[in-house]
Amino acid sequence: MSTSFYVYETLDEYKRLNKQFVNNPLYHTKLIDMYIIPNLKIILITHTNDQKERINLTKTTIHARNGFLPDELKHAQIVNYGKIFFDVKKSKLLINPKFLRKAQYIQKVDRYFGERTTGKQKINYEFRFYDFVRDRVSLVLL
């Protein structure tokens, strides 16, 4: 089973739907950074423990739990502030989009909670959360 991506229109919508989990660190952990290997992989970094662990590099969504990027993935590009967009119509997450070309990384969004039906919306970079139990990334629109 792979990591699922959920997008919420507002932070209040996220808190309303996950009110029993917001205070539990297993269900609600802040993402420190996101890295991409263009057209290939996305790397999510959280700081949950300081123990060394072996990361499964065969998946398209890699999760590094100890707060830093492993040596094998040092060539990955960081996702900067304001470079993540959500295409509401196609239900896709666009990371580092180009003007007349496709984005460097495109991810299917599994669920969208909101009222908007068209357009490309920016993701709020401060409100990115990871859920360990349900293997889910939750993002909030700007």
Backbone as a chain_set.jsonl record, in Angstrom:
{"seq": "MSTSFYVYETLDEYKRLNKQFVNNPLYHTKLIDMYIIPNLKIILITHTNDQKERINLTKTTIHARNGFLPDELKHAQIVNYGKIFFDVKKSKLLINPKFLRKAQYIQKVDRYFGERTTGKQKINYEFRFYDFVRDRVSLVLL", "coords": {"N": [[0.836, -1.169, 0.0], [0.524, 2.218, -0.779], [1.635, 5.575, 0.039], [-0.865, 7.93, 0.734], [-2.237, 11.005, -0.49], [-3.839, 13.752, 0.836], [-5.812, 16.636, 0.39], [-6.822, 19.628, 1.847], [-9.149, 22.324, 1.959], [-9.092, 24.433, 3.835], [-7.409, 25.162, 6.968], [-9.104, 24.948, 9.137], [-11.0, 23.17, 8.165], [-9.442, 20.857, 7.979], [-8.847, 20.441, 10.724], [-11.43, 20.077, 11.708], [-12.266, 17.675, 10.512], [-10.364, 15.911, 11.49], [-10.392, 15.993, 14.278], [-10.13, 14.338, 16.567], [-7.604, 13.367, 16.297], [-5.656, 15.362, 16.179], [-4.043, 16.097, 18.36], [-2.477, 13.898, 18.793], [0.691, 12.572, 18.316], [1.284, 10.428, 16.591], [-0.63, 10.469, 14.631], [-0.525, 13.019, 13.688], [1.949, 14.624, 12.556], [4.332, 17.062, 11.875], [5.599, 17.837, 8.674], [8.947, 18.282, 7.919], [10.623, 18.817, 5.676], [10.403, 18.526, 2.086], [11.588, 16.678, -0.595], [12.445, 16.151, -4.041], [13.105, 13.802, -6.637], [13.288, 14.458, -9.843], [10.514, 13.472, -11.826], [10.492, 10.93, -10.722], [10.751, 10.225, -7.799], [9.457, 11.157, -4.532], [10.5, 12.587, -1.512], [9.838, 12.534, 1.858], [10.371, 14.243, 4.866], [10.464, 13.869, 8.289], [10.777, 14.613, 11.795], [11.004, 12.408, 14.047], [12.371, 10.531, 15.526], [15.727, 9.814, 16.714], [17.138, 7.658, 15.932], [19.119, 5.575, 13.84], [18.07, 4.356, 10.712], [17.133, 2.023, 8.152], [16.192, 2.941, 4.973], [13.59, 2.343, 2.677], [14.309, 2.393, -0.541], [13.057, 1.695, -2.876], [10.455, 2.48, -3.241], [8.121, 4.942, -4.564], [7.362, 7.042, -2.978], [9.217, 8.131, -0.453], [9.978, 7.904, 2.965], [11.71, 9.589, 5.372], [12.536, 9.324, 8.642], [14.192, 10.439, 10.619], [14.855, 13.145, 10.545], [16.752, 14.119, 8.659], [18.186, 14.117, 5.345], [19.078, 11.093, 3.792], [22.361, 9.806, 2.845], [22.341, 8.499, 0.366], [20.517, 9.878, -1.116], [21.344, 12.476, -1.665], [21.45, 13.961, -4.003], [18.945, 14.881, -4.554], [16.359, 17.363, -5.141], [15.319, 20.158, -3.226], [12.002, 21.049, -2.285], [10.834, 24.146, -2.679], [9.36, 26.978, -0.925], [6.134, 27.881, -1.959], [6.132, 26.459, -4.332], [4.497, 24.321, -4.732], [1.575, 23.179, -6.143], [-1.957, 22.632, -6.409], [-3.961, 21.078, -8.67], [-7.184, 21.411, -9.151], [-9.152, 20.478, -10.926], [-7.987, 18.275, -12.314], [-7.195, 16.803, -10.169], [-4.543, 16.591, -9.159], [-1.28, 16.894, -7.752], [1.078, 19.308, -8.256], [4.451, 19.719, -8.43], [7.036, 22.013, -8.398], [6.254, 23.388, -10.934], [6.582, 24.15, -14.443], [6.566, 26.823, -16.9], [5.736, 26.467, -19.707], [5.931, 23.77, -19.826], [5.589, 20.445, -18.427], [5.238, 19.785, -14.879], [7.984, 19.189, -12.541], [7.52, 17.073, -10.849], [4.682, 15.067, -10.538], [1.899, 14.207, -8.658], [-0.741, 12.055, -7.835], [-3.703, 13.041, -6.214], [-5.431, 11.669, -3.573], [-7.732, 12.332, -2.127], [-9.851, 15.156, -1.887], [-10.92, 17.755, 0.094], [-13.122, 20.15, -0.099], [-14.615, 23.134, -1.619], [-13.957, 24.319, -4.049], [-13.856, 24.067, -7.615], [-12.428, 24.429, -9.962], [-9.259, 25.428, -11.404], [-5.825, 26.21, -10.391], [-4.367, 25.9, -7.318], [-2.314, 27.256, -4.738], [-0.341, 25.464, -2.345], [-0.304, 25.713, 1.159], [2.643, 26.159, 2.726], [3.308, 25.964, 5.402], [1.525, 24.311, 6.684], [1.764, 21.272, 6.531], [1.311, 17.933, 6.981], [2.007, 14.672, 8.342], [0.714, 11.413, 8.639], [1.355, 8.702, 10.498], [0.035, 6.304, 11.147], [-2.061, 5.921, 9.298], [-0.638, 6.239, 6.989], [-0.459, 8.723, 5.462], [-0.325, 11.854, 3.791], [-1.156, 15.081, 4.607], [-2.249, 18.056, 3.225], [-2.734, 21.604, 3.128], [-4.603, 24.117, 1.477], [-3.596, 27.394, 0.336]], "CA": [[0.0, 0.0, 0.0], [1.365, 3.399, -0.905], [1.254, 6.768, 0.78], [-1.938, 8.688, 0.096], [-2.163, 12.446, -0.337], [-5.128, 14.397, 1.038], [-5.73, 18.094, 0.337], [-7.925, 20.297, 2.526], [-9.261, 23.704, 1.51], [-8.675, 25.324, 4.921], [-6.908, 24.494, 8.17], [-10.276, 24.628, 9.961], [-11.584, 21.947, 7.589], [-8.566, 19.765, 8.41], [-9.045, 20.214, 12.158], [-12.789, 19.577, 11.927], [-12.35, 16.277, 10.098], [-9.394, 15.107, 12.238], [-10.341, 16.585, 15.613], [-9.693, 13.383, 17.582], [-6.215, 12.972, 16.043], [-4.761, 16.519, 16.054], [-3.095, 16.154, 19.478], [-1.726, 12.648, 18.856], [1.827, 12.685, 17.379], [1.287, 9.36, 15.589], [-1.557, 10.832, 13.568], [-0.366, 14.418, 13.283], [3.352, 15.007, 12.654], [4.662, 18.093, 10.894], [6.648, 17.535, 7.695], [10.017, 19.275, 7.967], [11.012, 19.143, 4.303], [10.042, 17.632, 0.996], [12.563, 16.667, -1.681], [12.017, 15.35, -5.188], [13.979, 13.392, -7.726], [12.321, 14.766, -10.898], [9.803, 12.404, -12.545], [10.806, 9.619, -10.179], [10.441, 9.986, -6.389], [9.286, 12.246, -3.585], [11.063, 12.207, -0.213], [9.226, 13.271, 2.952], [11.252, 14.203, 6.029], [9.903, 14.243, 9.585], [11.724, 14.407, 12.897], [10.278, 11.668, 15.07], [13.333, 9.85, 16.387], [17.122, 10.048, 16.347], [17.775, 6.379, 15.646], [19.452, 5.324, 12.435], [17.196, 3.341, 10.141], [17.306, 1.737, 6.727], [15.055, 3.468, 4.23], [13.242, 1.584, 1.491], [14.499, 3.275, -1.689], [12.366, 1.186, -4.054], [9.141, 3.099, -3.358], [8.105, 6.267, -5.17], [7.268, 7.977, -1.865], [10.178, 7.686, 0.564], [9.8, 8.633, 4.213], [12.878, 9.596, 6.249], [11.972, 9.68, 9.936], [15.101, 10.981, 11.628], [15.101, 14.569, 10.415], [17.721, 14.555, 7.651], [18.203, 13.365, 4.098], [20.151, 10.098, 3.772], [23.46, 10.033, 1.901], [22.016, 7.956, -0.954], [19.601, 10.783, -1.802], [21.865, 13.84, -1.596], [21.267, 14.648, -5.285], [17.55, 15.288, -4.686], [16.103, 18.801, -5.091], [14.363, 20.55, -2.196], [10.796, 21.725, -2.754], [10.836, 25.46, -2.048], [8.086, 27.604, -0.564], [5.366, 28.401, -3.086], [6.349, 25.676, -5.548], [3.571, 23.188, -4.754], [0.253, 23.596, -6.569], [-2.968, 21.596, -6.52], [-4.865, 21.249, -9.797], [-8.457, 20.912, -8.642], [-9.876, 19.774, -11.98], [-7.352, 16.986, -12.601], [-6.907, 16.182, -8.877], [-3.119, 16.267, -9.163], [-0.363, 17.768, -7.049], [2.147, 19.698, -9.164], [5.6, 20.198, -7.669], [7.95, 22.769, -9.259], [5.741, 23.442, -12.312], [7.239, 25.004, -15.431], [5.592, 27.674, -17.591], [5.181, 25.809, -20.885], [6.216, 22.337, -19.765], [4.965, 19.828, -17.271], [5.926, 19.958, -13.602], [9.067, 18.232, -12.311], [6.942, 15.888, -10.219], [3.216, 15.097, -10.486], [1.398, 13.179, -7.74], [-2.197, 11.954, -7.783], [-4.285, 13.322, -4.901], [-6.448, 10.657, -3.321], [-8.974, 12.918, -1.619], [-9.868, 16.608, -1.747], [-12.019, 18.234, 0.916], [-13.29, 21.575, -0.354], [-15.693, 23.584, -2.49], [-13.473, 24.794, -5.349], [-14.009, 23.06, -8.664], [-11.497, 24.652, -11.068], [-8.085, 26.254, -11.145], [-4.649, 25.701, -9.697], [-4.248, 26.591, -6.041], [-1.057, 27.027, -4.027], [-0.393, 24.752, -1.065], [0.295, 26.45, 2.263], [3.85, 25.405, 3.077], [3.416, 25.817, 6.85], [0.61, 23.29, 7.176], [1.967, 19.984, 5.868], [1.323, 16.962, 8.071], [2.125, 13.26, 7.981], [0.009, 10.504, 9.525], [2.067, 7.429, 10.488], [-0.869, 5.158, 11.263], [-2.795, 5.735, 8.042], [0.321, 6.482, 5.898], [-1.143, 9.77, 4.722], [0.178, 13.222, 3.818], [-2.254, 16.041, 4.577], [-1.822, 19.375, 2.809], [-3.789, 22.616, 3.224], [-4.472, 25.159, 0.458], [-3.278, 28.747, 0.796]], "C": [[0.887, 1.241, 0.0], [0.827, 4.556, -0.055], [0.174, 7.515, 0.021], [-1.787, 10.169, 0.427], [-3.569, 13.011, -0.242], [-4.906, 15.903, 1.028], [-7.006, 18.663, 0.956], [-7.948, 21.761, 2.099], [-8.788, 24.691, 2.573], [-8.134, 24.497, 6.079], [-8.06, 24.121, 9.096], [-10.959, 23.356, 9.475], [-10.764, 20.721, 8.008], [-8.795, 19.423, 9.881], [-10.424, 19.662, 12.46], [-12.896, 18.089, 11.59], [-11.416, 15.358, 10.884], [-9.296, 15.555, 13.691], [-9.873, 15.617, 16.688], [-8.222, 13.004, 17.431], [-5.211, 14.115, 16.1], [-3.72, 16.568, 17.175], [-2.247, 14.899, 19.616], [-0.574, 12.689, 17.849], [1.916, 11.553, 16.36], [0.406, 9.705, 14.392], [-1.282, 12.206, 12.974], [1.074, 14.85, 13.534], [3.652, 16.0, 11.541], [5.778, 17.611, 9.97], [7.689, 18.643, 7.752], [10.352, 19.736, 6.555], [10.446, 18.119, 3.334], [11.107, 17.793, -0.081], [11.977, 15.861, -2.827], [13.229, 14.939, -6.014], [13.066, 13.479, -8.944], [11.837, 13.535, -11.666], [10.008, 11.022, -11.945], [10.307, 9.402, -8.752], [10.198, 11.279, -5.641], [9.768, 11.743, -2.225], [10.46, 13.126, 0.846], [10.101, 13.132, 4.18], [10.502, 14.705, 7.258], [10.97, 14.016, 10.642], [10.969, 13.727, 14.032], [11.196, 10.888, 15.99], [14.744, 10.128, 15.892], [17.857, 8.762, 15.988], [18.011, 6.227, 14.149], [18.544, 4.202, 11.923], [17.51, 3.151, 8.662], [16.03, 2.148, 5.998], [14.839, 2.633, 2.978], [13.287, 2.515, 0.278], [13.768, 2.806, -2.941], [11.003, 1.84, -4.258], [9.235, 4.464, -4.025], [7.945, 7.36, -4.12], [8.126, 7.442, -0.733], [9.978, 8.544, 1.8], [11.038, 8.474, 5.074], [12.438, 10.147, 7.602], [12.919, 10.402, 10.879], [15.588, 12.389, 11.321], [16.129, 15.018, 9.399], [17.673, 13.627, 6.447], [19.34, 12.354, 4.111], [21.182, 10.372, 2.681], [23.143, 9.552, 0.492], [21.172, 8.93, -1.785], [20.058, 12.241, -1.782], [21.684, 14.625, -2.891], [19.824, 15.116, -5.507], [17.412, 16.807, -4.537], [15.074, 19.103, -4.012], [13.179, 21.249, -2.853], [10.693, 23.031, -1.991], [9.428, 25.951, -1.758], [7.406, 28.154, -1.813], [5.526, 27.631, -4.373], [5.495, 24.406, -5.6], [2.187, 23.724, -5.091], [-0.672, 22.387, -6.616], [-3.897, 21.946, -7.67], [-6.18, 20.581, -9.425], [-9.163, 20.053, -9.684], [-9.304, 18.382, -12.254], [-7.045, 16.184, -11.346], [-5.46, 15.681, -8.814], [-2.356, 17.32, -8.376], [0.806, 18.037, -7.971], [3.278, 20.306, -8.35], [6.619, 20.77, -8.652], [7.452, 22.802, -10.705], [6.529, 24.42, -13.176], [6.172, 25.772, -16.201], [4.952, 26.956, -18.784], [5.478, 24.311, -20.925], [5.541, 21.751, -18.534], [5.824, 20.032, -16.019], [7.024, 18.909, -13.441], [8.563, 16.954, -11.651], [5.435, 16.07, -10.129], [2.759, 13.922, -9.636], [-0.127, 13.214, -7.748], [-2.66, 12.23, -6.354], [-5.446, 12.37, -4.701], [-7.784, 11.248, -2.88], [-8.822, 14.418, -1.486], [-11.108, 16.998, -0.967], [-12.147, 19.736, 0.702], [-14.387, 21.844, -1.358], [-15.224, 23.984, -3.884], [-13.535, 23.682, -6.383], [-13.041, 23.24, -9.822], [-10.293, 25.445, -10.587], [-6.957, 25.521, -10.453], [-4.443, 26.549, -8.453], [-2.911, 26.264, -5.408], [-1.321, 26.289, -2.727], [0.302, 25.609, -0.021], [1.441, 25.623, 2.824], [3.991, 25.175, 4.576], [2.577, 24.671, 7.384], [0.696, 22.03, 6.319], [2.137, 18.954, 6.978], [1.431, 15.546, 7.519], [1.45, 12.423, 9.057], [0.674, 9.133, 9.424], [1.125, 6.235, 10.431], [-1.566, 4.877, 9.936], [-1.927, 5.964, 6.807], [-0.248, 7.528, 4.923], [-0.435, 11.111, 4.892], [-1.022, 14.144, 3.666], [-1.701, 17.42, 4.272], [-3.007, 20.327, 2.847], [-3.52, 23.682, 2.159], [-4.216, 26.509, 1.086], [-4.497, 29.622, 0.797]], "O": [[1.891, 1.292, 0.71], [-0.278, 4.503, 0.485], [0.279, 7.713, -1.19], [-1.276, 10.535, 1.486], [-4.398, 12.784, -1.124], [-3.927, 16.394, 1.591], [-8.116, 18.239, 0.633], [-6.898, 22.371, 1.9], [-8.147, 25.688, 2.241], [-8.368, 23.292, 6.163], [-8.004, 23.091, 9.769], [-11.439, 22.558, 10.279], [-11.323, 19.679, 8.35], [-8.923, 18.252, 10.239], [-10.576, 18.855, 13.378], [-13.547, 17.333, 12.311], [-11.648, 14.151, 10.941], [-8.215, 15.501, 14.276], [-9.257, 16.058, 17.659], [-7.648, 12.388, 18.33], [-4.007, 13.859, 16.071], [-2.608, 17.043, 16.946], [-1.375, 14.845, 20.484], [-0.818, 12.826, 16.65], [2.582, 11.72, 15.338], [0.675, 9.274, 13.271], [-1.753, 12.519, 11.881], [1.388, 15.382, 14.598], [3.263, 15.789, 10.393], [6.774, 17.049, 10.424], [7.346, 19.821, 7.644], [10.359, 20.937, 6.282], [10.067, 17.01, 3.71], [11.48, 18.912, -0.434], [11.123, 14.999, -2.622], [14.236, 15.645, -6.073], [12.156, 12.662, -9.081], [12.622, 12.687, -12.09], [9.721, 10.026, -12.608], [9.518, 8.487, -8.513], [10.657, 12.349, -6.041], [9.478, 10.612, -1.836], [10.559, 14.348, 0.745], [10.534, 12.028, 4.51], [9.974, 15.816, 7.268], [11.949, 13.308, 10.406], [10.369, 14.392, 14.876], [10.828, 10.61, 17.131], [14.933, 10.619, 14.779], [19.068, 8.78, 15.765], [17.224, 6.682, 13.319], [18.291, 3.225, 12.627], [18.087, 4.027, 8.017], [14.929, 1.743, 6.372], [15.796, 2.26, 2.3], [12.389, 3.337, 0.098], [13.853, 3.466, -3.976], [10.448, 1.759, -5.354], [10.303, 5.074, -4.051], [8.355, 8.497, -4.353], [7.801, 6.422, -0.125], [9.827, 9.762, 1.703], [11.385, 7.361, 5.466], [12.017, 11.3, 7.7], [12.456, 10.943, 11.884], [16.65, 12.783, 11.803], [16.365, 16.22, 9.282], [17.182, 12.501, 6.528], [20.474, 12.725, 4.415], [20.905, 11.082, 1.714], [23.623, 10.135, -0.48], [21.117, 8.819, -3.01], [19.229, 13.147, -1.873], [21.76, 15.854, -2.87], [19.521, 15.692, -6.552], [18.238, 17.455, -3.893], [14.074, 18.396, -3.887], [13.335, 21.953, -3.851], [10.486, 23.023, -0.778], [8.442, 25.418, -2.269], [8.043, 28.82, -2.629], [5.093, 28.105, -5.423], [5.743, 23.52, -6.418], [1.68, 24.616, -4.41], [-0.228, 21.26, -6.835], [-4.548, 22.991, -7.65], [-6.284, 19.354, -9.387], [-9.716, 19.005, -9.349], [-10.057, 17.421, -12.409], [-6.676, 15.013, -11.435], [-5.19, 14.53, -8.471], [-2.741, 18.488, -8.341], [1.464, 17.101, -8.426], [3.079, 21.302, -7.655], [7.015, 20.107, -9.61], [8.131, 22.308, -11.605], [7.076, 25.402, -12.675], [4.997, 25.409, -16.157], [3.726, 26.855, -18.848], [5.29, 23.666, -21.957], [4.99, 22.477, -17.706], [6.993, 20.406, -16.109], [7.01, 17.875, -14.109], [9.117, 15.877, -11.87], [4.963, 17.119, -9.69], [3.173, 12.784, -9.858], [-0.728, 14.285, -7.675], [-2.08, 11.716, -5.398], [-6.336, 12.27, -5.546], [-8.844, 10.722, -3.221], [-7.789, 14.904, -1.026], [-12.221, 16.615, -1.328], [-11.369, 20.511, 1.258], [-15.011, 20.923, -1.885], [-16.026, 23.988, -4.817], [-13.301, 22.513, -6.077], [-12.84, 22.306, -10.599], [-10.307, 26.047, -9.513], [-7.101, 24.387, -9.995], [-4.355, 27.774, -8.533], [-2.422, 25.14, -5.519], [-2.363, 26.455, -2.093], [1.369, 26.167, -0.277], [1.234, 24.522, 3.333], [4.724, 24.276, 4.988], [2.892, 24.116, 8.436], [-0.178, 21.757, 5.496], [3.019, 19.096, 7.826], [1.012, 15.257, 6.398], [1.599, 12.694, 10.248], [0.576, 8.471, 8.39], [1.401, 5.259, 9.733], [-1.648, 3.728, 9.503], [-2.429, 5.891, 5.685], [-0.48, 7.255, 3.746], [0.0, 11.462, 5.989], [-1.805, 14.015, 2.725], [-0.803, 17.906, 4.96], [-4.148, 19.918, 2.628], [-2.38, 24.1, 1.956], [-4.579, 26.744, 2.239], [-4.414, 30.797, 1.156]]}, "num_chains": 1, "name": "protein.A"}
